[in-house]
């Protein structure tokens, strides 16, 4: 489990001062957000094409499992790209920004960007309250019931139908085991990864009275922060400075 710099209040007997993030000034994107998005999309698509069309896994070796984890990381990158687009930090061109966000969200299990956009901004406005679509219902704060509620708020019938239809088409052209291991399973694992590092760990439990964003943050460890969730574990910093794209968020962790 990732270490947290803002301890859960009910597990402490003394108040712990809230560590304020470093302030990072907004800076022009200058195409860097589009490049970052393009790299994520290209790596995701390129690796998936190789794994489905050419890779012959030997399940007795660790390589297919490691490749599945790598593809999971790239799925997570798709969502993080869509998330940056929700904050308008993929491109200063709104049409291009939203187009890349829609593409990245759609490639991740047919998520619908316009629908996610309103809910995500509701999360920022009403964080850790009954009006927060990402938060638990107040009665069942455990990981699994919270995840079920989270998924219920976001997953649609159309997504399930499109995933089922796509699966049945893909298995006509590629080995079924490859489709499951490298297309379907990474999407599921990526969803758990995003929820665990981006919702459950940062927002669970009670928060100090001066914690304006009702969020916690991982300790400063940039390599692990990138591997675990593209620096999204620096969650207080994200809520405090949502204008920072994922590839600049680490700078707020002073």
MODELLER restraints for C-alpha pairs under 7 A, 6 or more apart:
rsr = mdl.restraints
at = mdl.atoms
rsr.add(forms.Gaussian(group=physical.xy_distance, feature=features.Distance(at['CA:2:A'], at['CA:218:A']), mean=6.60, stdev=0.5))
rsr.add(forms.Gaussian(group=physical.xy_distance, feature=features.Distance(at['CA:3:A'], at['CA:218:A']), mean=5.77, stdev=0.5))
rsr.add(forms.Gaussian(group=physical.xy_distance, feature=features.Distance(at['CA:3:A'], at['CA:219:A']), mean=6.22, stdev=0.5))
rsr.add(forms.Gaussian(group=physical.xy_distance, feature=features.Distance(at['CA:4:A'], at['CA:216:A']), mean=6.53, stdev=0.5))
rsr.add(forms.Gaussian(group=physical.xy_distance, feature=features.Distance(at['CA:4:A'], at['CA:217:A']), mean=5.61, stdev=0.5))
rsr.add(forms.Gaussian(group=physical.xy_distance, feature=features.Distance(at['CA:4:A'], at['CA:218:A']), mean=4.59, stdev=0.5))
rsr.add(forms.Gaussian(group=physical.xy_distance, feature=features.Distance(at['CA:4:A'], at['CA:219:A']), mean=5.83, stdev=0.5))
rsr.add(forms.Gaussian(group=physical.xy_distance, feature=features.Distance(at['CA:5:A'], at['CA:216:A']), mean=6.61, stdev=0.5))
rsr.add(forms.Gaussian(group=physical.xy_distance, feature=features.Distance(at['CA:5:A'], at['CA:217:A']), mean=5.69, stdev=0.5))
rsr.add(forms.Gaussian(group=physical.xy_distance, feature=features.Distance(at['CA:5:A'], at['CA:218:A']), mean=5.78, stdev=0.5))
rsr.add(forms.Gaussian(group=physical.xy_distance, feature=features.Distance(at['CA:5:A'], at['CA:219:A']), mean=5.40, stdev=0.5))
rsr.add(forms.Gaussian(group=physical.xy_distance, feature=features.Distance(at['CA:6:A'], at['CA:18:A']), mean=6.88, stdev=0.5))
rsr.add(forms.Gaussian(group=physical.xy_distance, feature=features.Distance(at['CA:6:A'], at['CA:216:A']), mean=5.18, stdev=0.5))
rsr.add(forms.Gaussian(group=physical.xy_distance, feature=features.Distance(at['CA:6:A'], at['CA:217:A']), mean=6.59, stdev=0.5))
rsr.add(forms.Gaussian(group=physical.xy_distance, feature=features.Distance(at['CA:8:A'], at['CA:205:A']), mean=5.75, stdev=0.5))
rsr.add(forms.Gaussian(group=physical.xy_distance, feature=features.Distance(at['CA:8:A'], at['CA:206:A']), mean=5.84, stdev=0.5))
rsr.add(forms.Gaussian(group=physical.xy_distance, feature=features.Distance(at['CA:8:A'], at['CA:207:A']), mean=6.55, stdev=0.5))
rsr.add(forms.Gaussian(group=physical.xy_distance, feature=features.Distance(at['CA:9:A'], at['CA:206:A']), mean=5.40, stdev=0.5))
rsr.add(forms.Gaussian(group=physical.xy_distance, feature=features.Distance(at['CA:9:A'], at['CA:207:A']), mean=5.96, stdev=0.5))
rsr.add(forms.Gaussian(group=physical.xy_distance, feature=features.Distance(at['CA:9:A'], at['CA:208:A']), mean=6.71, stdev=0.5))
rsr.add(forms.Gaussian(group=physical.xy_distance, feature=features.Distance(at['CA:10:A'], at['CA:206:A']), mean=6.63, stdev=0.5))
rsr.add(forms.Gaussian(group=physical.xy_distance, feature=features.Distance(at['CA:21:A'], at['CA:237:A']), mean=5.94, stdev=0.5))
rsr.add(forms.Gaussian(group=physical.xy_distance, feature=features.Distance(at['CA:21:A'], at['CA:252:A']), mean=5.58, stdev=0.5))
rsr.add(forms.Gaussian(group=physical.xy_distance, feature=features.Distance(at['CA:21:A'], at['CA:253:A']), mean=5.68, stdev=0.5))
rsr.add(forms.Gaussian(group=physical.xy_distance, feature=features.Distance(at['CA:21:A'], at['CA:254:A']), mean=6.12, stdev=0.5))
rsr.add(forms.Gaussian(group=physical.xy_distance, feature=features.Distance(at['CA:22:A'], at['CA:252:A']), mean=4.67, stdev=0.5))
rsr.add(forms.Gaussian(group=physical.xy_distance, feature=features.Distance(at['CA:22:A'], at['CA:253:A']), mean=6.04, stdev=0.5))
rsr.add(forms.Gaussian(group=physical.xy_distance, feature=features.Distance(at['CA:22:A'], at['CA:254:A']), mean=5.07, stdev=0.5))
rsr.add(forms.Gaussian(group=physical.xy_distance, feature=features.Distance(at['CA:23:A'], at['CA:252:A']), mean=6.05, stdev=0.5))
rsr.add(forms.Gaussian(group=physical.xy_distance, feature=features.Distance(at['CA:24:A'], at['CA:251:A']), mean=6.86, stdev=0.5))
rsr.add(forms.Gaussian(group=physical.xy_distance, feature=features.Distance(at['CA:24:A'], at['CA:252:A']), mean=5.92, stdev=0.5))
rsr.add(forms.Gaussian(group=physical.xy_distance, feature=features.Distance(at['CA:26:A'], at['CA:243:A']), mean=6.81, stdev=0.5))
rsr.add(forms.Gaussian(group=physical.xy_distance, feature=features.Distance(at['CA:29:A'], at['CA:91:A']), mean=6.67, stdev=0.5))
rsr.add(forms.Gaussian(group=physical.xy_distance, feature=features.Distance(at['CA:29:A'], at['CA:92:A']), mean=6.94, stdev=0.5))
rsr.add(forms.Gaussian(group=physical.xy_distance, feature=features.Distance(at['CA:31:A'], at['CA:91:A']), mean=6.69, stdev=0.5))
rsr.add(forms.Gaussian(group=physical.xy_distance, feature=features.Distance(at['CA:33:A'], at['CA:89:A']), mean=6.63, stdev=0.5))
rsr.add(forms.Gaussian(group=physical.xy_distance, feature=features.Distance(at['CA:33:A'], at['CA:90:A']), mean=4.31, stdev=0.5))
rsr.add(forms.Gaussian(group=physical.xy_distance, feature=features.Distance(at['CA:33:A'], at['CA:91:A']), mean=5.86, stdev=0.5))
rsr.add(forms.Gaussian(group=physical.xy_distance, feature=features.Distance(at['CA:34:A'], at['CA:90:A']), mean=5.64, stdev=0.5))
rsr.add(forms.Gaussian(group=physical.xy_distance, feature=features.Distance(at['CA:34:A'], at['CA:91:A']), mean=6.05, stdev=0.5))
rsr.add(forms.Gaussian(group=physical.xy_distance, feature=features.Distance(at['CA:37:A'], at['CA:81:A']), mean=5.96, stdev=0.5))
rsr.add(forms.Gaussian(group=physical.xy_distance, feature=features.Distance(at['CA:40:A'], at['CA:74:A']), mean=6.69, stdev=0.5))
rsr.add(forms.Gaussian(group=physical.xy_distance, feature=features.Distance(at['CA:40:A'], at['CA:77:A']), mean=6.20, stdev=0.5))
rsr.add(forms.Gaussian(group=physical.xy_distance, feature=features.Distance(at['CA:40:A'], at['CA:78:A']), mean=6.66, stdev=0.5))
rsr.add(forms.Gaussian(group=physical.xy_distance, feature=features.Distance(at['CA:41:A'], at['CA:78:A']), mean=6.85, stdev=0.5))
rsr.add(forms.Gaussian(group=physical.xy_distance, feature=features.Distance(at['CA:44:A'], at['CA:71:A']), mean=6.80, stdev=0.5))
rsr.add(forms.Gaussian(group=physical.xy_distance, feature=features.Distance(at['CA:44:A'], at['CA:74:A']), mean=5.42, stdev=0.5))
rsr.add(forms.Gaussian(group=physical.xy_distance, feature=features.Distance(at['CA:44:A'], at['CA:75:A']), mean=6.91, stdev=0.5))
rsr.add(forms.Gaussian(group=physical.xy_distance, feature=features.Distance(at['CA:48:A'], at['CA:182:A']), mean=6.84, stdev=0.5))
rsr.add(forms.Gaussian(group=physical.xy_distance, feature=features.Distance(at['CA:51:A'], at['CA:178:A']), mean=6.87, stdev=0.5))
rsr.add(forms.Gaussian(group=physical.xy_distance, feature=features.Distance(at['CA:51:A'], at['CA:182:A']), mean=6.70, stdev=0.5))
rsr.add(forms.Gaussian(group=physical.xy_distance, feature=features.Distance(at['CA:52:A'], at['CA:174:A']), mean=5.95, stdev=0.5))
rsr.add(forms.Gaussian(group=physical.xy_distance, feature=features.Distance(at['CA:52:A'], at['CA:178:A']), mean=5.68, stdev=0.5))
rsr.add(forms.Gaussian(group=physical.xy_distance, feature=features.Distance(at['CA:52:A'], at['CA:179:A']), mean=6.41, stdev=0.5))
rsr.add(forms.Gaussian(group=physical.xy_distance, feature=features.Distance(at['CA:53:A'], at['CA:174:A']), mean=6.25, stdev=0.5))
rsr.add(forms.Gaussian(group=physical.xy_distance, feature=features.Distance(at['CA:57:A'], at['CA:64:A']), mean=5.66, stdev=0.5))
rsr.add(forms.Gaussian(group=physical.xy_distance, feature=features.Distance(at['CA:58:A'], at['CA:64:A']), mean=6.93, stdev=0.5))
rsr.add(forms.Gaussian(group=physical.xy_distance, feature=features.Distance(at['CA:68:A'], at['CA:181:A']), mean=6.46, stdev=0.5))
rsr.add(forms.Gaussian(group=physical.xy_distance, feature=features.Distance(at['CA:68:A'], at['CA:182:A']), mean=5.50, stdev=0.5))
rsr.add(forms.Gaussian(group=physical.xy_distance, feature=features.Distance(at['CA:68:A'], at['CA:186:A']), mean=6.35, stdev=0.5))
rsr.add(forms.Gaussian(group=physical.xy_distance, feature=features.Distance(at['CA:71:A'], at['CA:182:A']), mean=6.75, stdev=0.5))
rsr.add(forms.Gaussian(group=physical.xy_distance, feature=features.Distance(at['CA:71:A'], at['CA:186:A']), mean=6.12, stdev=0.5))
rsr.add(forms.Gaussian(group=physical.xy_distance, feature=features.Distance(at['CA:72:A'], at['CA:186:A']), mean=4.27, stdev=0.5))
rsr.add(forms.Gaussian(group=physical.xy_distance, feature=features.Distance(at['CA:72:A'], at['CA:187:A']), mean=6.50, stdev=0.5))
rsr.add(forms.Gaussian(group=physical.xy_distance, feature=features.Distance(at['CA:72:A'], at['CA:189:A']), mean=6.32, stdev=0.5))
rsr.add(forms.Gaussian(group=physical.xy_distance, feature=features.Distance(at['CA:72:A'], at['CA:190:A']), mean=5.27, stdev=0.5))
rsr.add(forms.Gaussian(group=physical.xy_distance, feature=features.Distance(at['CA:73:A'], at['CA:190:A']), mean=6.81, stdev=0.5))
rsr.add(forms.Gaussian(group=physical.xy_distance, feature=features.Distance(at['CA:75:A'], at['CA:108:A']), mean=6.36, stdev=0.5))
rsr.add(forms.Gaussian(group=physical.xy_distance, feature=features.Distance(at['CA:75:A'], at['CA:186:A']), mean=6.78, stdev=0.5))
rsr.add(forms.Gaussian(group=physical.xy_distance, feature=features.Distance(at['CA:75:A'], at['CA:187:A']), mean=6.20, stdev=0.5))
rsr.add(forms.Gaussian(group=physical.xy_distance, feature=features.Distance(at['CA:75:A'], at['CA:190:A']), mean=5.95, stdev=0.5))
rsr.add(forms.Gaussian(group=physical.xy_distance, feature=features.Distance(at['CA:76:A'], at['CA:190:A']), mean=5.22, stdev=0.5))
rsr.add(forms.Gaussian(group=physical.xy_distance, feature=features.Distance(at['CA:76:A'], at['CA:194:A']), mean=6.78, stdev=0.5))
rsr.add(forms.Gaussian(group=physical.xy_distance, feature=features.Distance(at['CA:78:A'], at['CA:104:A']), mean=5.02, stdev=0.5))
rsr.add(forms.Gaussian(group=physical.xy_distance, feature=features.Distance(at['CA:78:A'], at['CA:105:A']), mean=6.51, stdev=0.5))
rsr.add(forms.Gaussian(group=physical.xy_distance, feature=features.Distance(at['CA:78:A'], at['CA:108:A']), mean=6.44, stdev=0.5))
rsr.add(forms.Gaussian(group=physical.xy_distance, feature=features.Distance(at['CA:79:A'], at['CA:104:A']), mean=6.50, stdev=0.5))
rsr.add(forms.Gaussian(group=physical.xy_distance, feature=features.Distance(at['CA:79:A'], at['CA:105:A']), mean=5.88, stdev=0.5))
rsr.add(forms.Gaussian(group=physical.xy_distance, feature=features.Distance(at['CA:79:A'], at['CA:108:A']), mean=6.81, stdev=0.5))
rsr.add(forms.Gaussian(group=physical.xy_distance, feature=features.Distance(at['CA:81:A'], at['CA:101:A']), mean=6.49, stdev=0.5))
rsr.add(forms.Gaussian(group=physical.xy_distance, feature=features.Distance(at['CA:81:A'], at['CA:104:A']), mean=6.47, stdev=0.5))
rsr.add(forms.Gaussian(group=physical.xy_distance, feature=features.Distance(at['CA:82:A'], at['CA:101:A']), mean=4.15, stdev=0.5))
rsr.add(forms.Gaussian(group=physical.xy_distance, feature=features.Distance(at['CA:82:A'], at['CA:102:A']), mean=6.85, stdev=0.5))
rsr.add(forms.Gaussian(group=physical.xy_distance, feature=features.Distance(at['CA:82:A'], at['CA:104:A']), mean=5.53, stdev=0.5))
rsr.add(forms.Gaussian(group=physical.xy_distance, feature=features.Distance(at['CA:82:A'], at['CA:105:A']), mean=5.47, stdev=0.5))
rsr.add(forms.Gaussian(group=physical.xy_distance, feature=features.Distance(at['CA:84:A'], at['CA:90:A']), mean=5.89, stdev=0.5))
rsr.add(forms.Gaussian(group=physical.xy_distance, feature=features.Distance(at['CA:84:A'], at['CA:245:A']), mean=5.82, stdev=0.5))
rsr.add(forms.Gaussian(group=physical.xy_distance, feature=features.Distance(at['CA:85:A'], at['CA:97:A']), mean=5.64, stdev=0.5))
rsr.add(forms.Gaussian(group=physical.xy_distance, feature=features.Distance(at['CA:85:A'], at['CA:98:A']), mean=6.12, stdev=0.5))
rsr.add(forms.Gaussian(group=physical.xy_distance, feature=features.Distance(at['CA:85:A'], at['CA:101:A']), mean=5.05, stdev=0.5))
rsr.add(forms.Gaussian(group=physical.xy_distance, feature=features.Distance(at['CA:86:A'], at['CA:117:A']), mean=5.70, stdev=0.5))
rsr.add(forms.Gaussian(group=physical.xy_distance, feature=features.Distance(at['CA:87:A'], at['CA:242:A']), mean=6.82, stdev=0.5))
rsr.add(forms.Gaussian(group=physical.xy_distance, feature=features.Distance(at['CA:87:A'], at['CA:243:A']), mean=6.59, stdev=0.5))
rsr.add(forms.Gaussian(group=physical.xy_distance, feature=features.Distance(at['CA:88:A'], at['CA:97:A']), mean=6.39, stdev=0.5))
rsr.add(forms.Gaussian(group=physical.xy_distance, feature=features.Distance(at['CA:89:A'], at['CA:243:A']), mean=6.59, stdev=0.5))
rsr.add(forms.Gaussian(group=physical.xy_distance, feature=features.Distance(at['CA:89:A'], at['CA:245:A']), mean=5.74, stdev=0.5))
rsr.add(forms.Gaussian(group=physical.xy_distance, feature=features.Distance(at['CA:90:A'], at['CA:97:A']), mean=5.39, stdev=0.5))
rsr.add(forms.Gaussian(group=physical.xy_distance, feature=features.Distance(at['CA:91:A'], at['CA:97:A']), mean=4.73, stdev=0.5))
rsr.add(forms.Gaussian(group=physical.xy_distance, feature=features.Distance(at['CA:101:A'], at['CA:113:A']), mean=6.55, stdev=0.5))
rsr.add(forms.Gaussian(group=physical.xy_distance, feature=features.Distance(at['CA:102:A'], at['CA:112:A']), mean=6.85, stdev=0.5))
rsr.add(forms.Gaussian(group=physical.xy_distance, feature=features.Distance(at['CA:102:A'], at['CA:113:A']), mean=4.96, stdev=0.5))
rsr.add(forms.Gaussian(group=physical.xy_distance, feature=features.Distance(at['CA:105:A'], at['CA:111:A']), mean=5.00, stdev=0.5))
rsr.add(forms.Gaussian(group=physical.xy_distance, feature=features.Distance(at['CA:105:A'], at['CA:112:A']), mean=6.29, stdev=0.5))
rsr.add(forms.Gaussian(group=physical.xy_distance, feature=features.Distance(at['CA:105:A'], at['CA:113:A']), mean=5.84, stdev=0.5))
rsr.add(forms.Gaussian(group=physical.xy_distance, feature=features.Distance(at['CA:106:A'], at['CA:112:A']), mean=6.07, stdev=0.5))
rsr.add(forms.Gaussian(group=physical.xy_distance, feature=features.Distance(at['CA:108:A'], at['CA:187:A']), mean=6.59, stdev=0.5))
rsr.add(forms.Gaussian(group=physical.xy_distance, feature=features.Distance(at['CA:109:A'], at['CA:159:A']), mean=6.71, stdev=0.5))
rsr.add(forms.Gaussian(group=physical.xy_distance, feature=features.Distance(at['CA:109:A'], at['CA:163:A']), mean=6.46, stdev=0.5))
rsr.add(forms.Gaussian(group=physical.xy_distance, feature=features.Distance(at['CA:109:A'], at['CA:187:A']), mean=6.57, stdev=0.5))
rsr.add(forms.Gaussian(group=physical.xy_distance, feature=features.Distance(at['CA:110:A'], at['CA:159:A']), mean=5.52, stdev=0.5))
rsr.add(forms.Gaussian(group=physical.xy_distance, feature=features.Distance(at['CA:111:A'], at['CA:159:A']), mean=6.81, stdev=0.5))
rsr.add(forms.Gaussian(group=physical.xy_distance, feature=features.Distance(at['CA:119:A'], at['CA:133:A']), mean=6.39, stdev=0.5))
rsr.add(forms.Gaussian(group=physical.xy_distance, feature=features.Distance(at['CA:122:A'], at['CA:132:A']), mean=6.12, stdev=0.5))
rsr.add(forms.Gaussian(group=physical.xy_distance, feature=features.Distance(at['CA:123:A'], at['CA:132:A']), mean=4.73, stdev=0.5))
rsr.add(forms.Gaussian(group=physical.xy_distance, feature=features.Distance(at['CA:123:A'], at['CA:133:A']), mean=6.06, stdev=0.5))
rsr.add(forms.Gaussian(group=physical.xy_distance, feature=features.Distance(at['CA:123:A'], at['CA:134:A']), mean=6.26, stdev=0.5))
rsr.add(forms.Gaussian(group=physical.xy_distance, feature=features.Distance(at['CA:126:A'], at['CA:132:A']), mean=5.16, stdev=0.5))
rsr.add(forms.Gaussian(group=physical.xy_distance, feature=features.Distance(at['CA:127:A'], at['CA:213:A']), mean=6.78, stdev=0.5))
rsr.add(forms.Gaussian(group=physical.xy_distance, feature=features.Distance(at['CA:127:A'], at['CA:214:A']), mean=6.66, stdev=0.5))
rsr.add(forms.Gaussian(group=physical.xy_distance, feature=features.Distance(at['CA:128:A'], at['CA:135:A']), mean=5.63, stdev=0.5))
rsr.add(forms.Gaussian(group=physical.xy_distance, feature=features.Distance(at['CA:128:A'], at['CA:203:A']), mean=6.73, stdev=0.5))
rsr.add(forms.Gaussian(group=physical.xy_distance, feature=features.Distance(at['CA:128:A'], at['CA:214:A']), mean=6.39, stdev=0.5))
rsr.add(forms.Gaussian(group=physical.xy_distance, feature=features.Distance(at['CA:129:A'], at['CA:135:A']), mean=6.92, stdev=0.5))
rsr.add(forms.Gaussian(group=physical.xy_distance, feature=features.Distance(at['CA:130:A'], at['CA:137:A']), mean=6.81, stdev=0.5))
rsr.add(forms.Gaussian(group=physical.xy_distance, feature=features.Distance(at['CA:133:A'], at['CA:153:A']), mean=6.59, stdev=0.5))
rsr.add(forms.Gaussian(group=physical.xy_distance, feature=features.Distance(at['CA:134:A'], at['CA:150:A']), mean=5.61, stdev=0.5))
rsr.add(forms.Gaussian(group=physical.xy_distance, feature=features.Distance(at['CA:136:A'], at['CA:146:A']), mean=5.03, stdev=0.5))
rsr.add(forms.Gaussian(group=physical.xy_distance, feature=features.Distance(at['CA:136:A'], at['CA:149:A']), mean=6.76, stdev=0.5))
rsr.add(forms.Gaussian(group=physical.xy_distance, feature=features.Distance(at['CA:140:A'], at['CA:146:A']), mean=6.58, stdev=0.5))
rsr.add(forms.Gaussian(group=physical.xy_distance, feature=features.Distance(at['CA:143:A'], at['CA:200:A']), mean=6.96, stdev=0.5))
rsr.add(forms.Gaussian(group=physical.xy_distance, feature=features.Distance(at['CA:170:A'], at['CA:179:A']), mean=6.89, stdev=0.5))
rsr.add(forms.Gaussian(group=physical.xy_distance, feature=features.Distance(at['CA:171:A'], at['CA:179:A']), mean=6.55, stdev=0.5))
rsr.add(forms.Gaussian(group=physical.xy_distance, feature=features.Distance(at['CA:194:A'], at['CA:229:A']), mean=6.79, stdev=0.5))
rsr.add(forms.Gaussian(group=physical.xy_distance, feature=features.Distance(at['CA:197:A'], at['CA:229:A']), mean=6.59, stdev=0.5))
rsr.add(forms.Gaussian(group=physical.xy_distance, feature=features.Distance(at['CA:197:A'], at['CA:233:A']), mean=5.64, stdev=0.5))
rsr.add(forms.Gaussian(group=physical.xy_distance, feature=features.Distance(at['CA:198:A'], at['CA:232:A']), mean=5.95, stdev=0.5))
rsr.add(forms.Gaussian(group=physical.xy_distance, feature=features.Distance(at['CA:198:A'], at['CA:233:A']), mean=6.01, stdev=0.5))
rsr.add(forms.Gaussian(group=physical.xy_distance, feature=features.Distance(at['CA:198:A'], at['CA:235:A']), mean=6.96, stdev=0.5))
rsr.add(forms.Gaussian(group=physical.xy_distance, feature=features.Distance(at['CA:202:A'], at['CA:215:A']), mean=5.01, stdev=0.5))
rsr.add(forms.Gaussian(group=physical.xy_distance, feature=features.Distance(at['CA:202:A'], at['CA:216:A']), mean=4.40, stdev=0.5))
rsr.add(forms.Gaussian(group=physical.xy_distance, feature=features.Distance(at['CA:202:A'], at['CA:217:A']), mean=6.07, stdev=0.5))
rsr.add(forms.Gaussian(group=physical.xy_distance, feature=features.Distance(at['CA:202:A'], at['CA:235:A']), mean=6.27, stdev=0.5))
rsr.add(forms.Gaussian(group=physical.xy_distance, feature=features.Distance(at['CA:203:A'], at['CA:214:A']), mean=6.37, stdev=0.5))
rsr.add(forms.Gaussian(group=physical.xy_distance, feature=features.Distance(at['CA:203:A'], at['CA:215:A']), mean=5.06, stdev=0.5))
rsr.add(forms.Gaussian(group=physical.xy_distance, feature=features.Distance(at['CA:203:A'], at['CA:216:A']), mean=6.50, stdev=0.5))
rsr.add(forms.Gaussian(group=physical.xy_distance, feature=features.Distance(at['CA:207:A'], at['CA:214:A']), mean=5.80, stdev=0.5))
rsr.add(forms.Gaussian(group=physical.xy_distance, feature=features.Distance(at['CA:213:A'], at['CA:236:A']), mean=6.62, stdev=0.5))
rsr.add(forms.Gaussian(group=physical.xy_distance, feature=features.Distance(at['CA:213:A'], at['CA:239:A']), mean=6.25, stdev=0.5))
rsr.add(forms.Gaussian(group=physical.xy_distance, feature=features.Distance(at['CA:215:A'], at['CA:235:A']), mean=6.48, stdev=0.5))
rsr.add(forms.Gaussian(group=physical.xy_distance, feature=features.Distance(at['CA:215:A'], at['CA:236:A']), mean=5.08, stdev=0.5))
rsr.add(forms.Gaussian(group=physical.xy_distance, feature=features.Distance(at['CA:216:A'], at['CA:235:A']), mean=6.24, stdev=0.5))
rsr.add(forms.Gaussian(group=physical.xy_distance, feature=features.Distance(at['CA:216:A'], at['CA:236:A']), mean=5.45, stdev=0.5))
rsr.add(forms.Gaussian(group=physical.xy_distance, feature=features.Distance(at['CA:217:A'], at['CA:233:A']), mean=5.81, stdev=0.5))
rsr.add(forms.Gaussian(group=physical.xy_distance, feature=features.Distance(at['CA:217:A'], at['CA:234:A']), mean=4.68, stdev=0.5))
rsr.add(forms.Gaussian(group=physical.xy_distance, feature=features.Distance(at['CA:217:A'], at['CA:235:A']), mean=5.10, stdev=0.5))
rsr.add(forms.Gaussian(group=physical.xy_distance, feature=features.Distance(at['CA:217:A'], at['CA:236:A']), mean=5.44, stdev=0.5))
rsr.add(forms.Gaussian(group=physical.xy_distance, feature=features.Distance(at['CA:218:A'], at['CA:233:A']), mean=5.45, stdev=0.5))
rsr.add(forms.Gaussian(group=physical.xy_distance, feature=features.Distance(at['CA:218:A'], at['CA:234:A']), mean=5.54, stdev=0.5))
rsr.add(forms.Gaussian(group=physical.xy_distance, feature=features.Distance(at['CA:220:A'], at['CA:253:A']), mean=6.39, stdev=0.5))
rsr.add(forms.Gaussian(group=physical.xy_distance, feature=features.Distance(at['CA:222:A'], at['CA:250:A']), mean=6.76, stdev=0.5))
rsr.add(forms.Gaussian(group=physical.xy_distance, feature=features.Distance(at['CA:225:A'], at['CA:231:A']), mean=4.56, stdev=0.5))
rsr.add(forms.Gaussian(group=physical.xy_distance, feature=features.Distance(at['CA:225:A'], at['CA:233:A']), mean=6.06, stdev=0.5))
rsr.add(forms.Gaussian(group=physical.xy_distance, feature=features.Distance(at['CA:230:A'], at['CA:246:A']), mean=6.34, stdev=0.5))
rsr.add(forms.Gaussian(group=physical.xy_distance, feature=features.Distance(at['CA:231:A'], at['CA:246:A']), mean=6.34, stdev=0.5))
rsr.add(forms.Gaussian(group=physical.xy_distance, feature=features.Distance(at['CA:231:A'], at['CA:249:A']), mean=6.56, stdev=0.5))
rsr.add(forms.Gaussian(group=physical.xy_distance, feature=features.Distance(at['CA:231:A'], at['CA:250:A']), mean=6.33, stdev=0.5))
rsr.add(forms.Gaussian(group=physical.xy_distance, feature=features.Distance(at['CA:237:A'], at['CA:252:A']), mean=6.17, stdev=0.5))
rsr.add(forms.Gaussian(group=physical.xy_distance, feature=features.Distance(at['CA:238:A'], at['CA:249:A']), mean=6.92, stdev=0.5))
